[in-house]
Structure formats: C-alpha cells, structure tokens
Amino acid sequence: MAATQISPPITGKQTHRLSFTFSFWVAALCVMILIGLFGLFQVFTKGLIVTGLNDRVPWGLWITQDLSSIGLGAGAFTFSAIVYLFRIKRFEPLARIAVFVGFIGYTSAMIALATDIGRPDRFWHPLVFWNVHSVLWEITWCVILYSTVLALEFAPILFDSRIFRRWPWVSRMGHIMHKGAPVMAVIGMALSMLHQSSLGATYGVLSGRAIWFKPSMPVMFILSAIAGGVSLTLLVTILTSKLTHRRLISDELKYEVARLAGFTLLAYLYLKLWDWAATSYYSHAPGTADALARLQATTPYTQTFWWIEIVLGGLIPAIILLYPPLRRNDRLLMLALGLIVAAVVINRWNVTLSGLVVPPDWSPGILGRLVAASYVPSITEIAVSIGILGYALLAITLGVKYLPIFPHQQTRAETGD
Amino acid sequence: MKKKSEKTSLLSRRDVLKIAGATGAAVVFTQMVTAGPLSPEAIQGIGRQTHSQAETSTKHQWHMVIDLDKCIGCEYCLRTCQAVNDVPNDSMRWNVGFPETTENGLDFYMSRPCLHCQQAPCTRVCPVGATWVREDGIVAMDYSRCIGCRYCEVACPYDVRRFNWKLSTEVNPYVDAWGTPEIPRRPRGVVEKCTFCVQRIDRGLSLGLTPGVDPQATPACVDVCPVNARIFGDALDPKSPVSVYMAEHDTFRLREDFGTEPKVHYVRPTKQKKV
C-alpha cells in the first residue's frame, strides 16, 4: 500500500544532495544518449544504408518508435480534455505529468522521424509544398501544431520551477498562459483526434496493401493510444511516488484512472474482435485472406498478435484494471499498466512489419508468390533508438525531480524554501 | 460566478453563436476541400503549375505492352535501362525481371517497369507532392522536392520504387556497352523510379518525333528488345503501335483488383520457352 503519512517538507539542503542510485541512473541514461549520438553520426555521414531497412521493408524500428512515442503521448490530450474541457477537476493532479510525458513523447517522435527521412534538411517541405491528399501531410501539420500546443501547455510548468523563482514576472507570465489552458485543451484535442487516428490511416488507406486496407485502422490507433497514454501517465506517477516515498495522488484517483484505462482497453478489445471477425472469420476477401495465410506460414506475427497483443497486452491488464481486488495491489496495477504500454509498442511494430514483410503478389506466375521480404534492425538503428529512449527517460527523470510537475510537490517545496 | 448564469438555460446566446460559428467554419472547410482551393482538381492544378516545364497536355496517354509470349528473357531491357538512367546498382533496378512459371507449368520471363498507374497509390500519399501523375499519364518524380520518407514505397503494391540508401559513387558497369546516361544520377536520400524515359518523350515531342515509333523518342527498354516484346505508344492515337497491338491481342494488367489502373499491359504466355 502507498505510504499514508505525509512526507516531511523538502528542505533546500536535501534537494541538492543526490543519492548514489540517482546519479548512477542519470549517468546510465547519459551513456544511452551518447550511444544514440554515435548512431546518429553514422546515419548522417553514411546515409540510411547503415540501417537494416531495404526497398521491400522501408519502414522499421524508428517508425515503430515514432508511432509508439506519439501513441503513448496521448495521455496529454486525454487528461487536458478531461480536466480543462469537461472540467472534471478531480483528475487535475495528473494533468501536468500527462502534458509533460506527452511533450517528451512528441519530441522523441520528431527526433526519430528526422533521423528516418532521407533528407532531414528538407523537413520543412510539407509546410511549403502541400499535398492535402496525403495522410502524412496532415500528420506532419498536426504533429507540428500539436507540439506547439504542448510546448505552450508545458511552459507554465517550466516557468513555475525554482529556476525562474528569482524573476517573478516569468512565473506571472506562466500563470497568464495557464489561463489559456481550456483553449489549448480544445485545440489540442482536435489536433490529437486528427493525427492519432491518421497515424492508423497511414496504413488503413493503402488500397494496394490488403493486410492494412481497412477503415478500422484509424479507430484502433486512437483507442490504443488513449489506453497506452493514460497507462503511461499513471505508471510514471506511481513509479515517481514509490521512488520518492511521497504520495502524489490519492488512491481513489489512482483507481479511477486505472478503471479509465481498463474500460478504454475493453472498448479496444471489443472493436478488435469485430475487426478480426468481419475481415477474417465471417468473410473471405481474397487479398486479405491470402496475405494473412502467408503471414501465418512464414512469420511469427500471427502468434505475437494473439499472445502478446491480445492476451498479454489486452485481456490480462483489462482483468487486473477492472477487478477491484486485483487493481488495489500496487504491483499488479503497475504490471498491468506496463503490459499495456509494452503492447502499444509491440502493436505498432506488428502493424508496420506485418504489412511489409508479406508484400502483395503481382506476378501473373506462381513463383512470385514465394517472394517474401525480411528485416532485422541494424546495430546503428538500435543505437539511435536507445539514444532516443535515453533522452526520453532522462527528460522524465529530471522533470519529475526538478519541475513542479505534481501540485503537492510544489506546495511542499514552497513551504520548504 | 458566470458559470451559474450560463447553467440556467440550456444554450446561452454565446453558445448559439459558438455553434453557429463552428458550423459555418465546418461548411467553409468542407467547401474548400470538395470544390474550392483545397479540392483534388485545384491541388493537381497547383502541382502542374509548379512542376510544369516540358509538360504536355492531355493530348497523349503513354501506354506500354509487354508480350510475355514473345519475351525470351535476355534481360537486355533491364541492362539498357540501367545504362540510360544511370542506375549502377543491380539491387536498385527500375526494370525488374525474373524467371516465372504459370499455373499450368509454362516457363516464361516476367519483367516490369513502373506501371504508371492512373490511380497511383504512391502519388496520393506523398506528403510534399514530389511525385504526381502528369497529364500525359506518366508518374513523375521531383528529386529536389522529395524528403525521403519512403511512404510511396510503402504504398506501391508493385515494388516499383527505389530509395537511395547511400550516395552512389560506383562506376556504372552497363554504361557504354548498353547505352550512355541521359539523366543525372540521383542524390542520397531520395526515392527514384522508372519514368518511361520521360526525357526521351519530352525531347522527342519537341523535335516533332513520335514516341513509340521514333527510337530517340521511345523508352530505351522498348528500343533494345530484340524480339519486339515491348511495345510503346500513345493510347489516344488509334494508329499508334500500342493501340494497334492491343486491338490485335488480349491483354491484362497486374492486379486489376487494386483499382490502380496501370498503363502497362501484358500478353499472356501461351507456349513453352527455354528461359
């Protein structure tokens, strides 16, 4: 159970003394970032030849990381909408951490994308050269605009921090900006609804790719993003609370958010059931059936879908989150949330790779059907991914330690000063 | 506070104004996307203006026939393509070919250039409009606009597109023996593809030549074929080689069920050949 006694106020002295574990953790993350920088250097000097990607499988690990970071950042728009738009104030203690995690998710995604495109020097082209029929064009605009919204939502948190204490006007400006939170929540929700869904549509609209081509894709992506984003927000909160031995949110709120994640997951699983039943069980679309059969015969993706995505990442966490005796056990609760977060990442990998490794068979003969593509991420690719992950973890670590992310923390820090 | 007064009635005047404003904005947006400046037609127009240069009108529609019954699998078409378009690396071939077998056991040689789909999935998805279907039906590329996201590669069901994974500096082994490069080599980080040798078509038309008939104005792969298994021409001209050939033979297109409407047509293999 969470500690019930209120922790002592933090004094200035205490905050400046860093524990060995903390220093070691930060050092480890810095090493991860250095590994990533080494990988980035390889990519920018030699080109994408240093990846394991090829013309058959042109998208891989980085696109998975990009889709996952944005998906898991969905807690930001979910909690902003709940707190500032629907004005359910009891969720407010989680609004800041959600925005913060979202901001880190989106910046991670932008680093991954900038590395993945062949011409990072032309990243601005979608803003100037428009093709409104491309979902990717819409996504680019939404992600850029939404990252701006997140930065504006995040700025008041930053301006509230100890660093800016000596300039009161900065803090005041932050408070003025915070007044715009409801407006930001509306814009943020609109932008998020659009691009979180269109990330699924990126695959769902490709009429030549039977395994992806279905209208359920956008809906599945946004639902899994909400479940994953809410889970990650709560997981980070519980972990911070455990590690700092402080109560950051009430147990009631914790269980309520757990239920929210559980019900979203249940809705996802229900739609997934019909997605599968309508396209693969009750019907026989030749292209889809052929692709799925080849997927089952030649790759592990059918197995990973059923066992990891559905059972381990869906059913088990849903049961834990929705059955009160189980979710009241903090370890089980964290396990469930962790499983959902991992399942979102694995789902993005499975969706991307399953469609690519079983390319459509266009040859009028029978040998063309045997053509299969393969992909294994290269060391450089993994290095860059580790670096981006290191950046995200370091940002979260430093953020929850030094920024007034949790309201209680802030008031105590103030009394301590 | 003000919240209370708003709660007394279901919709305040402000709410009504908000809803009206939002509806109006939605209508304007829909109008723009369907018929206004953001409509498919208007956007295509923008693309044309910026890409224009030697682009012709809808007077021509360039199509190709590949007769699998005639093809002997000599692979001359693949090699000359690599020379003329300066593709030094075999793994980046624009023209792809491989030995195939029909369901009833006939061996034949399958080859395909870009199919130049009228409803090309690759052009639709490009976030910067770096690839588009020209008025004469050719799926063109603007290498200076491409950002290298490779979404077009993901969207193309025919595995046509090739990405420059590195700066290609190697010597092209096909040059001289199979032809001389007519276009500059592409930079690192952009996607490239078969263009139906658009440089020959555009230059040929400006010189008053007929693509499909005059060799200088015809794709290199068509010119080099020793058995005339590849036929090229303007499908809008009933006397063009391609129109005549299609009138005389039964043709099919690859995976018509995708709805891509390719402009490359095939004649089925009917007799056993040594490939």
Boltz contact constraints between the chains, C-beta under 6 A:
constraints:
  - contact:
      token1: [A, 47]
      token2: [B, 165]
      max_distance: 6.0
  - contact:
      token1: [A, 47]
      token2: [B, 166]
      max_distance: 6.0
  - contact:
      token1: [A, 47]
      token2: [B, 188]
      max_distance: 6.0
  - contact:
      token1: [A, 48]
      token2: [B, 165]
      max_distance: 6.0
  - contact:
      token1: [A, 49]
      token2: [B, 165]
      max_distance: 6.0
  - contact:
      token1: [A, 49]
      token2: [B, 166]
      max_distance: 6.0
  - contact:
      token1: [A, 55]
      token2: [B, 162]
      max_distance: 6.0
  - contact:
      token1: [A, 55]
      token2: [B, 163]
      max_distance: 6.0
  - contact:
      token1: [A, 58]
      token2: [B, 150]
      max_distance: 6.0
  - contact:
      token1: [A, 58]
      token2: [B, 153]
      max_distance: 6.0
  - contact:
      token1: [A, 117]
      token2: [B, 147]
      max_distance: 6.0
  - contact:
      token1: [A, 117]
      token2: [B, 148]
      max_distance: 6.0
  - contact:
      token1: [A, 117]
      token2: [B, 149]
      max_distance: 6.0
  - contact:
      token1: [A, 118]
      token2: [B, 148]
      max_distance: 6.0
  - contact:
      token1: [A, 118]
      token2: [B, 189]
      max_distance: 6.0
  - contact:
      token1: [A, 118]
      token2: [B, 190]
      max_distance: 6.0
  - contact:
      token1: [A, 119]
      token2: [B, 147]
      max_distance: 6.0
  - contact:
      token1: [A, 119]
      token2: [B, 148]
      max_distance: 6.0
  - contact:
      token1: [A, 119]
      token2: [B, 189]
      max_distance: 6.0
  - contact:
      token1: [A, 122]
      token2: [B, 147]
      max_distance: 6.0
  - contact:
      token1: [A, 125]
      token2: [B, 128]
      max_distance: 6.0
  - contact:
      token1: [A, 125]
      token2: [B, 147]
      max_distance: 6.0
  - contact:
      token1: [A, 126]
      token2: [B, 127]
      max_distance: 6.0
  - contact:
      token1: [A, 126]
      token2: [B, 128]
      max_distance: 6.0
  - contact:
      token1: [A, 129]
      token2: [B, 128]
      max_distance: 6.0
  - contact:
      token1: [A, 129]
      token2: [B, 129]
      max_distance: 6.0
  - contact:
      token1: [A, 129]
      token2: [B, 145]
      max_distance: 6.0
  - contact:
      token1: [A, 131]
      token2: [B, 126]
      max_distance: 6.0
  - contact:
      token1: [A, 131]
      token2: [B, 129]
      max_distance: 6.0
  - contact:
      token1: [A, 132]
      token2: [B, 38]
      max_distance: 6.0
  - contact:
      token1: [A, 132]
      token2: [B, 43]
      max_distance: 6.0
  - contact:
      token1: [A, 133]
      token2: [B, 124]
      max_distance: 6.0
  - contact:
      token1: [A, 134]
      token2: [B, 125]
      max_distance: 6.0
  - contact:
      token1: [A, 134]
      token2: [B, 126]
      max_distance: 6.0
  - contact:
      token1: [A, 134]
      token2: [B, 127]
      max_distance: 6.0
  - contact:
      token1: [A, 136]
      token2: [B, 127]
      max_distance: 6.0
  - contact:
      token1: [A, 136]
      token2: [B, 151]
      max_distance: 6.0
  - contact:
      token1: [A, 137]
      token2: [B, 127]
      max_distance: 6.0
  - contact:
      token1: [A, 140]
      token2: [B, 127]
      max_distance: 6.0
  - contact:
      token1: [A, 206]
      token2: [B, 155]
      max_distance: 6.0
  - contact:
      token1: [A, 207]
      token2: [B, 258]
      max_distance: 6.0
  - contact:
      token1: [A, 208]
      token2: [B, 121]
      max_distance: 6.0
  - contact:
      token1: [A, 208]
      token2: [B, 157]
      max_distance: 6.0
  - contact:
      token1: [A, 208]
      token2: [B, 258]
      max_distance: 6.0
  - contact:
      token1: [A, 360]
      token2: [B, 157]
      max_distance: 6.0
  - contact:
      token1: [A, 362]
      token2: [B, 158]
      max_distance: 6.0
  - contact:
      token1: [A, 362]
      token2: [B, 254]
      max_distance: 6.0
  - contact:
      token1: [A, 362]
      token2: [B, 255]
      max_distance: 6.0
  - contact:
      token1: [A, 363]
      token2: [B, 100]
      max_distance: 6.0
  - contact:
      token1: [A, 363]
      token2: [B, 110]
      max_distance: 6.0
  - contact:
      token1: [A, 365]
      token2: [B, 100]
      max_distance: 6.0
  - contact:
      token1: [A, 365]
      token2: [B, 101]
      max_distance: 6.0
  - contact:
      token1: [A, 365]
      token2: [B, 102]
      max_distance: 6.0
  - contact:
      token1: [A, 365]
      token2: [B, 110]
      max_distance: 6.0
  - contact:
      token1: [A, 366]
      token2: [B, 101]
      max_distance: 6.0
  - contact:
      token1: [A, 366]
      token2: [B, 103]
      max_distance: 6.0
  - contact:
      token1: [A, 367]
      token2: [B, 100]
      max_distance: 6.0
  - contact:
      token1: [A, 367]
      token2: [B, 101]
      max_distance: 6.0
